[in-house]
């Protein structure tokens, strides 16, 4: 299970994909507390979802680019199977 803070359509604001539409998947939880953090709302709360449920929501959004962010996504071990599934889907 993954603890998901929110999933929504967005426009990439960073990386080589800046300006492209994407589906943003924000995971809950962070222990770093960067001073520039703009998503403190993701430190707690969220909804428990299976990897497949997250993939299904992403598929319904219809964008080929997905941004997985947080919080700190790597705190959740199930993020690795999620990323693998997204890569397998292309």
N, C-alpha and C positions, 0 to 999 in steps of 0.2 A: 504494500500500500504506500501511496505517496500522500503527503499532506500538501494540498494545493490551496494557495491563497486566492488566485484568480487565473482565468483563462479568457483572453479577449483578442479581437482583431486590432492590429496596431500598425504603425509605420516604424521600421527600424531606425533608431536614432544614432547608432554607433556601428562601427565595423565597415567592411567593404559592401555591406548590404544597406547602408544608410539610404533612406528614402524609399526602400522597397516595402510593399505590404507584407505582413507576417502575422502569424498567430503567436501571441506572447503567452507563455506558461510561467507563472510566477509561483515558485514553491515557498512554503512557510518555513521560517526558522533561520536564525543567524546568530553567530557568536562573535563576529568580528567587530561590528559597530563602527564602521568607517565614518569619519567626520563628514564626508560628502554624500552620505547615503540619502537617496530620495525615495526610499520605499520602506520606511520604518514600520508602516502598517503591516508588512509581511513578517515581522518578528514573531508574531503569535497568531493564533486562530487558524482558520482554514478548514478545508473539507478533505476527509480521507477518500482517496480514489485509487482504483486499481490502475496499473499501467494501461490496460486495454481501454478502460473508461476514458483516460486522458487522451489516448490515441484517437478514440472515436470522436471526442470533442474537437480535436485538432482537424480531423478529416472533414467534419461538418463545416468548419470555417472556410475550407477551400483554398488556403494559401499553401504554396510549396515551401515557403520559408518559415521556420519555427525558431523562436527565441526562447530558450529555457533559462530562467533567471531566478533571483530570489530577493530576499534572504541569501542564503548560501546553499545552492542546490546540492553540492557534493556532501552535505551533512546527511542526506537521505540516500541510503544505499540503492534503493529502487530506481534512482535516477539513471543509473547505468543501463538497466534493461529498457528504460524508456528511450534513452538516446539510441541504443542499438536498434530498437524497433523503428524509430524515425529514420535512421540511416537505411535500414532494410527496405523501408517504404519509398526511399528516394527523396 
